[in-house]
Amino acid sequence: MPQFLKDREIAYERLTSMTIVETMAERKTAMLEQDELFIALPGGLGILEEISEAIAAARVGKLNKPCVFFNLNGYYDAMKAMLDTIGCS
């Protein structure tokens, strides 16, 4: 989590670990390096940017970790159609 977000929002204090970074770019780099699985829950542009970066890294062989859309109530149906269209499913 970037420090500026931790300062602005309430960070869940009972986590077993939390990585604090300076920028969103550093956050994505740390996420790609440290996480074992990427799950996009229904959300907004931030989650789409993050899962897209993980998928792109996997597609070019820089990441060997699962990338999953949690399609609750069809939330990601349009995304699936778009990924099918561009040959990325």
Stockholm file with secondary structure:
# STOCKHOLM 1.0

chainA/1-89         MPQFLKDREIAYERLTSMTIVETMAERKTAMLEQDELFIALPGGLGILEEISEAIAAARVGKLNKPCVFFNLNGYYDAMKAMLDTIGCS
#=GR chainA/1-89 SS CBHHHHHHSCCCTTCSCCCCBSSHHHHHHHHHHHCSCEEECSCCHHHHHHHHHHHHHHHTTSCCSCEEECCGGGTTHHHHHHHHHTTCC
#=GC SS_cons        CBHHHHHHSCCCTTCSCCCCBSSHHHHHHHHHHHCSCEEECSCCHHHHHHHHHHHHHHHTTSCCSCEEECCGGGTTHHHHHHHHHTTCC
//
